[in-house]
Amino acid sequence: MKYKKISFCGSSCTGKTTLIEAMKKDPQFEGWSFFTNVVRDLHKEGREINEKSNSETQRMIFDRYNEILSKMFEAPSVADRCIIDVAAFTSVLFDQMPVGSEDFIDMSTEEFFQRKEVIRRKDDLSLLVYTPIEFPVENDGERLVDELLRESFDQKIQQILKNSDIPHLRVTGTVEQRMIQIKEVVFSEK
């Protein structure tokens, strides 16, 4: 097995959760740990998420994924998102804030901290799987449904990957096709 840590990154409704559910059922991933639903769990705890998120919530989400990244050293693991997603979305939120708004300085500070931390920890990501936008948004009450915001989020992820020179696997197609792409890399002997 070439990789023992897989982190996903991608905008909303790009198939990350569907892929993880397929991985959980696949015998080749038996015994792996799966880290999922951090953002959904925060929403259930009463935190505003997506476009309503503030710098404090973005820090909480980032810290949780940073902790998950450290836990992933303990056993073969898969995470539904990673610190790159959070840093990208924090940047999108900051870009949309009016100068001088209540959370402007804190969001600016948070964005800077997260970008630095992504660069510091990029080698810890092991296999980073990027899922581009290929599917329409499904509104489940928790997902980001604004198409422009979703596209901005995707562009920021790509920008961070490129500017920080972060190696990643871009997967596309059906769930089956994406699974084949992932398994070819993870279980390759090369």
VENZIBEL-V97403 format. One record per residue. N is the residue number from 1. PHI is phi in degrees with one decimal (999 if undefined). OMEGA is omega in radians with two decimals (NA if undefined). D_CENTER is the distance of its C-alpha to the mean C-alpha in whole Angstrom. Layout:
# VENZIBEL-V97403
((N	PHI	OMEGA	D_CENTER) (N	PHI	OMEGA	D_CENTER))
This chain:
# VENZIBEL-V97403
((1	999	-3.08	23) (2	-81.4	-3.10	21) (3	-123.9	3.09	18) (4	-120.8	3.10	17) (5	-133.9	3.12	14) (6	-125.8	3.05	11) (7	-117.5	3.10	7) (8	-96.4	2.94	5) (9	-144.0	-3.13	4) (10	165.3	3.14	6) (11	-66.6	3.12	8) (12	-66.9	3.07	9) (13	57.8	3.08	12) (14	-112.4	3.03	11) (15	94.4	-3.12	12) (16	-62.7	-3.11	9) (17	-63.7	3.12	11) (18	-61.1	3.10	14) (19	-63.7	-3.14	13) (20	-64.7	3.10	13) (21	-62.3	3.09	16) (22	-66.9	3.12	18) (23	-64.2	3.14	17) (24	-60.7	-3.11	18) (25	-89.5	-3.07	21) (26	-82.6	-3.12	22) (27	-58.1	3.14	24) (28	-68.3	3.13	23) (29	-103.9	3.10	20) (30	-62.0	-3.14	22) (31	89.7	3.10	22) (32	-78.3	3.03	19) (33	-90.2	3.12	17) (34	-122.7	3.12	14) (35	-109.4	-3.05	11) (36	-140.4	2.94	10) (37	65.5	3.12	11) (38	-57.7	-3.09	10) (39	-67.4	3.11	10) (40	-61.4	3.12	13) (41	-64.6	3.08	15) (42	-64.1	3.10	15) (43	-63.8	3.10	16) (44	-66.0	3.09	19) (45	-79.2	3.08	20) (46	101.5	3.12	21) (47	-79.9	3.02	18) (48	-76.0	-3.12	18) (49	-125.0	-3.13	14) (50	58.5	-3.05	13) (51	-68.4	3.11	16) (52	-93.6	-3.10	18) (53	-66.7	3.08	16) (54	-118.5	-3.08	18) (55	-62.0	-3.14	17) (56	-65.3	3.12	18) (57	-66.6	3.11	15) (58	-61.5	3.09	13) (59	-67.3	3.12	14) (60	-60.6	-3.14	14) (61	-64.3	-3.14	10) (62	-60.5	-3.14	10) (63	-61.0	3.14	13) (64	-66.4	3.10	12) (65	-72.1	3.05	9) (66	-66.1	3.07	11) (67	-63.7	3.11	14) (68	-60.3	3.13	12) (69	-57.4	3.09	11) (70	-69.9	3.14	15) (71	-66.8	-3.08	16) (72	-67.8	3.09	15) (73	-75.4	-3.04	18) (74	-77.7	-3.08	20) (75	-160.8	3.04	20) (76	-54.3	-2.97	18) (77	-144.5	3.06	14) (78	-132.9	3.07	11) (79	-119.0	-3.08	8) (80	-70.1	3.10	6) (81	-149.1	3.09	3) (82	-153.3	-3.08	4) (83	-63.4	3.11	6) (84	-66.0	3.10	6) (85	-57.5	-3.08	4) (86	-64.9	3.13	6) (87	-60.8	3.13	9) (88	-64.2	-3.11	9) (89	-71.0	3.06	9) (90	-59.6	3.12	12) (91	-64.7	3.09	14) (92	-61.7	3.13	14) (93	-61.7	-3.14	16) (94	-63.2	3.13	18) (95	-58.8	-3.08	19) (96	-91.4	-3.08	20) (97	-78.2	3.03	22) (98	-68.3	3.10	26) (99	-56.7	3.11	27) (100	88.0	3.11	29) (101	-66.3	-3.00	27) (102	-53.5	-3.04	27) (103	-102.7	-3.02	23) (104	-58.4	-3.10	23) (105	-64.2	-3.13	24) (106	-63.9	3.13	22) (107	-68.2	3.09	19) (108	-61.9	3.11	20) (109	-62.8	-3.14	20) (110	-64.3	3.13	17) (111	-59.6	-3.14	15) (112	-61.8	3.12	18) (113	-59.2	-3.08	17) (114	-65.4	3.12	13) (115	-61.8	3.11	14) (116	-63.0	-3.11	16) (117	-67.1	3.08	14) (118	-60.7	3.13	12) (119	-63.8	-3.13	15) (120	-63.2	-3.03	17) (121	-104.5	-3.04	14) (122	-58.3	3.13	13) (123	-72.7	3.10	16) (124	-77.2	-3.05	14) (125	-71.0	3.14	11) (126	58.9	3.11	14) (127	-95.9	3.10	13) (128	-103.5	-3.12	9) (129	-106.8	3.13	9) (130	-97.7	3.11	8) (131	-111.1	3.14	9) (132	-75.1	3.09	12) (133	-71.1	3.09	13) (134	-135.1	-3.01	16) (135	-122.0	3.07	17) (136	-70.3	3.12	18) (137	-69.0	3.00	17) (138	-112.5	-3.10	18) (139	-83.5	3.11	19) (140	-110.8	3.14	18) (141	88.1	3.14	19) (142	-124.0	-3.09	15) (143	-81.4	3.03	13) (144	-72.1	-3.07	13) (145	-110.4	3.12	17) (146	-70.4	-3.07	18) (147	-60.9	-3.14	18) (148	-65.7	3.11	18) (149	-65.9	3.11	15) (150	-60.8	3.11	13) (151	-67.9	3.08	14) (152	-62.5	3.10	14) (153	-60.2	3.13	11) (154	-61.6	3.13	10) (155	-63.5	3.12	13) (156	-65.6	3.10	12) (157	-59.5	3.14	9) (158	-61.9	3.12	12) (159	-62.7	3.13	14) (160	-64.3	3.13	12) (161	-58.6	-3.11	12) (162	-71.7	-3.06	16) (163	-66.2	-3.14	17) (164	-95.3	3.11	16) (165	52.4	-3.10	17) (166	-99.6	3.11	14) (167	-64.7	-3.13	15) (168	-156.9	3.06	12) (169	-106.9	3.08	13) (170	-92.1	-3.14	13) (171	-112.0	-3.13	14) (172	-140.2	3.07	16) (173	98.8	-3.14	19) (174	-70.4	3.08	19) (175	-57.5	-3.13	18) (176	-61.6	3.14	21) (177	-64.2	3.12	20) (178	-65.9	3.11	17) (179	-61.4	3.12	18) (180	-61.0	-3.14	20) (181	-60.1	-3.13	18) (182	-67.8	-3.10	16) (183	-64.1	3.09	19) (184	-60.0	-3.13	21) (185	-82.4	-3.06	19) (186	-64.1	-3.03	19) (187	-100.4	3.09	22) (188	-70.6	3.13	24) (189	-89.8	-3.09	27) (190	-77.5	NA	26))
